[in-house]
Amino acid sequence: MAKKRPAAAAPSLFDAEPAASRPADVPGLPADLPESWRAVLEPETHKPYWADLSRFVAEERAAHAVMPPAADVFNAFKFTPLDDVKLLLLGQDPYPTPGVAHGLCFSVLPGVKVPASLKNIYRELQDDVGATPVTHGHLASWAKQGVLMLNACLTVRANEPNSHAGKGWEKFTDAAIRAVNDRAEPAVFLLWGSYAQKKAKLIDAARHTVIKGVHPSPLSASSGFFGSRPFSAVNAALAGHGVAPIVWQLPTSPE
């Protein structure tokens, strides 16, 4: 006998009502997603993988702690509407430690200890553009300036990195990368590490700027991240596209 799927959990997964063309237990996009993203991502929710992904995440939440909370899963899109994207910064999946991730790659909730990778980012920020390191790790001010802080997978089981890889999120976030690529306006794509750099095939480098570099993880930062000056490179590329630069200095208190 096939395993019975929960009928009520899935529709509340992303706080949205399913469209008529989707099965009743499959949610759509969250109601507060910016319209610019909704227009390009809504078609993904009508594809078979979305139903499988939605049910998988619902079953994971029923049986395990899943990061980030459901209300924060789509924060990268909520903080940075498609029309506002200047830079796409790609991570792999959310921090798996409970109470840390909030839907923006590399960023952590206020009050959370700054993770090692983010400490390395702060060190390079200071060396590159003179930004003074702050004591928090909340990067929302970057997102509000047009930095799409996207993870390839938008959820993860608590304390199990990459546990939601290969379940369908990558197809959804690839569609988001393509949406930025397909805009008329040029953007910058910052791809740290081999995983992120595989996404370069989705980007038209003749119209956009692709900056590749070593990941800031403690396992690799000393092998080329330090001294790579990615933040000044991003702003130089934006200037070349006629776009205002990112103010990399973070506020002393989380926004």
C-alpha positions in Angstrom: 0.0 0.0 0.0 1.3 3.4 -0.9 2.3 5.7 1.9 -0.6 8.1 2.7 0.4 11.7 2.1 -0.8 14.5 4.5 -3.6 16.4 2.8 -3.6 19.4 5.1 0.0 20.2 5.7 1.2 21.0 2.2 -1.2 23.9 1.3 0.1 25.9 4.3 3.8 25.1 3.5 4.4 28.4 1.7 1.4 30.2 3.1 -0.4 30.2 -0.3 -3.6 28.8 -1.8 -3.1 26.3 -4.6 -4.3 27.3 -8.1 -7.1 25.4 -9.7 -4.7 23.7 -12.1 -2.6 22.2 -9.3 -3.6 19.3 -7.1 -5.4 20.4 -4.0 -2.5 19.4 -1.7 0.1 21.3 -3.6 0.7 25.0 -2.7 1.6 27.8 -5.0 3.9 30.7 -4.4 3.5 32.8 -1.2 0.9 35.5 -1.3 3.5 38.3 -0.5 6.0 37.4 -3.2 6.7 40.5 -5.4 4.7 40.5 -8.6 7.9 40.6 -10.7 9.0 37.3 -9.3 5.5 35.8 -9.4 5.2 36.4 -13.1 8.3 34.4 -14.0 8.2 31.7 -11.2 4.5 30.9 -11.2 4.9 28.6 -14.2 7.3 26.4 -12.2 4.5 25.6 -9.7 2.6 23.8 -12.5 5.4 21.4 -13.3 5.5 17.9 -12.0 8.6 18.4 -9.9 6.9 21.2 -7.9 4.2 18.8 -6.6 6.9 16.3 -5.6 9.0 19.0 -4.0 6.1 20.4 -2.0 5.0 17.1 -0.7 8.6 16.2 0.2 9.1 19.4 2.2 5.7 19.0 3.9 6.6 15.5 5.0 10.0 16.6 6.2 8.4 19.4 8.3 5.9 16.8 9.7 8.7 14.5 10.8 11.8 16.7 11.4 12.9 20.3 12.1 13.4 22.1 8.8 15.3 25.3 8.2 14.4 28.1 7.7 10.9 28.5 9.0 8.2 28.3 6.3 7.6 32.0 6.4 11.3 32.7 5.6 11.8 30.2 2.7 11.3 32.8 0.0 12.9 35.8 1.7 15.6 36.2 -1.0 12.8 37.0 -3.5 10.8 39.1 -1.0 13.7 41.3 0.0 14.9 41.8 -3.7 12.2 42.0 -6.4 13.4 40.8 -9.8 13.3 44.4 -11.2 15.7 45.5 -8.5 18.4 42.8 -8.9 21.9 44.3 -9.5 23.9 41.3 -8.2 23.0 37.6 -7.8 25.1 36.0 -5.0 24.6 32.2 -5.0 24.9 29.9 -2.0 24.2 26.2 -1.8 21.7 25.6 1.0 20.6 27.3 4.2 22.6 27.0 7.5 21.3 23.8 9.0 21.7 24.9 12.6 18.3 25.7 14.1 17.6 29.4 14.6 20.3 30.6 12.2 19.0 30.7 8.6 16.4 33.2 7.5 16.3 32.7 3.7 19.2 34.9 2.6 22.4 33.0 1.6 25.3 33.6 4.0 23.1 35.8 6.3 22.0 34.9 9.8 19.3 36.1 12.1 20.1 39.0 14.5 21.6 37.8 17.7 23.2 34.7 16.1 27.0 34.3 16.3 28.7 35.2 13.0 29.6 32.0 11.2 33.1 31.2 10.1 32.4 31.8 6.4 30.8 35.1 7.1 33.8 36.1 9.2 36.0 35.5 6.2 33.7 37.6 4.1 34.0 40.4 6.6 37.8 40.1 6.6 37.9 40.4 2.8 35.4 43.2 2.8 37.7 45.2 5.1 40.8 44.5 3.0 39.0 45.1 -0.3 36.8 48.1 0.3 37.6 49.2 3.8 34.3 48.2 5.3 34.4 47.9 9.1 33.4 44.5 10.3 30.2 44.4 12.4 29.3 42.2 15.3 26.1 40.7 13.7 25.6 38.6 10.5 22.3 40.0 9.2 22.9 41.0 5.6 19.4 42.3 4.8 20.8 45.8 3.9 22.6 44.2 0.9 19.4 42.5 -0.2 17.5 45.7 0.0 20.1 47.3 -2.3 19.5 44.8 -5.1 21.7 41.8 -4.0 19.7 38.7 -4.7 21.0 36.4 -1.9 19.9 33.1 -3.3 20.6 29.5 -2.1 20.3 26.8 -4.7 18.2 24.8 -2.2 15.8 26.8 -0.1 15.3 24.3 2.7 17.4 21.8 4.7 16.7 19.3 7.5 18.1 20.6 10.8 21.8 19.7 11.4 22.0 17.8 8.1 23.7 19.9 5.4 22.5 19.2 1.8 19.7 16.9 3.0 17.2 18.6 0.6 19.5 18.6 -2.4 18.2 16.8 -5.5 14.6 17.1 -4.5 13.6 19.9 -6.9 14.7 23.1 -5.4 17.6 23.4 -7.9 15.1 23.4 -10.8 13.2 26.2 -9.2 16.2 28.4 -8.4 17.7 27.7 -11.8 14.5 29.3 -13.2 15.2 32.3 -11.0 18.8 32.5 -12.3 17.4 32.3 -15.8 14.9 35.1 -15.0 17.7 37.4 -14.0 19.7 36.4 -17.1 16.7 37.0 -19.4 16.1 40.6 -18.3 17.0 43.4 -20.6 19.1 45.1 -17.8 22.6 43.7 -17.2 23.5 42.3 -13.8 26.5 40.9 -12.0 26.7 37.2 -10.9 29.0 36.4 -8.1 29.8 32.7 -8.0 31.9 31.4 -5.1 33.1 27.9 -5.3 32.8 25.0 -7.7 29.1 24.4 -6.9 28.0 27.9 -7.7 30.3 28.1 -10.8 28.4 25.2 -12.4 25.5 27.7 -12.8 27.6 29.8 -15.2 26.1 27.8 -18.0 22.7 29.5 -17.3 24.2 33.0 -17.8 24.9 35.0 -21.0 28.3 36.4 -20.1 28.2 38.6 -23.2 25.4 40.7 -21.6 26.1 40.2 -17.9 29.3 40.1 -15.8 30.2 36.8 -14.2 32.7 36.9 -11.4 34.0 33.5 -10.2 36.1 33.0 -7.1 37.0 30.7 -4.2 34.4 30.0 -1.6 34.8 31.8 1.7 34.5 28.6 3.7 37.4 28.1 6.3 38.2 25.0 4.2 39.1 27.0 1.1 39.4 30.7 2.0 43.1 30.6 2.3 43.4 29.1 -1.1 42.4 32.2 -3.0 39.4 33.9 -1.4 41.5 36.2 0.6 42.9 38.9 -1.7 40.4 38.2 -4.5 38.8 41.6 -4.0 35.3 40.5 -5.2 33.4 43.4 -3.7 35.3 46.1 -5.6 35.1 43.9 -8.7 31.3 43.8 -8.4 31.1 47.6 -8.0 33.4 48.2 -11.0 31.2 45.9 -13.1 28.1 47.7 -12.0 29.7 51.0 -12.9 30.5 49.6 -16.3 26.8 48.7 -16.7 25.8 52.2 -15.6 24.3 50.9 -12.4 24.8 52.4 -8.9 27.3 50.5 -6.7 26.5 48.4 -3.6 27.2 50.1 -0.3 29.0 47.2 1.3 29.3 48.7 4.7 26.8 47.0 6.9 24.9 49.0 9.6 26.2 48.5 13.1 22.8 47.2 14.2 20.8 44.7 12.2 18.1 46.2 10.0 
